[in-house]
């Protein structure tokens, strides 16, 4: 579970395609944002997609 600006996201790894998939889970009946990435080292794909996506949909 990852948190940003009061929103929480679940992130799962799909080893069949080698990608991380995440979705905001505390935004009501429908997720306001989904995101994906390929690397969990540092910021580039795990943190940044969530941080970029939430402001886009608010």
N, C-alpha and C positions, 0 to 999 in steps of 0.2 A: 504494500500500500504506500502510495506517495501522496503528499499533500502540497497544495499551492493555493494561496489566496483564499483559504477556506474550502476549497474543493479537494476531494479525495479521488485518486485514480487507482484502479487495479491494473497491473501489468502482468502479462503472461508471455512465455516464450513458446513459439511454434517451431519445433526442431525440424519439421518436414520442409520448411522454407527458410529456416535460419533467421527469423525475424521476431522482434518483440511487438506485441500489440497491447495497447492500453485504452482504457475508457474511463471517463469521469463517472463516478458511481453515486454521488450524493446530490444530484441535480433534479430530482423528481422522477417522474415515470419514464422519461426518455433521457438517455445520456446527451449532454450538450456538446460533448467533444470526444472524438476518438483520435488516436495517433499511433504511429508505428516507428520502429527504428531497428538498427542492426547491431548496436554495440552498447554494452553496459558500463564500459570504462569511462569514467569522467562524465562530462556534461553533454557531449554532442548529440546523442540520440535518445537518451532516457529522460533527461530533465528538460532539455530545450523544447521538444515537441509539446509537452504538457504546458510549459510556460508560454509558448507561442500560441497554442490553440485556444486556451481559456479566454484571453482577451479578444480574440477574433470573434467569438460567439456571444460575448456579453453585450 
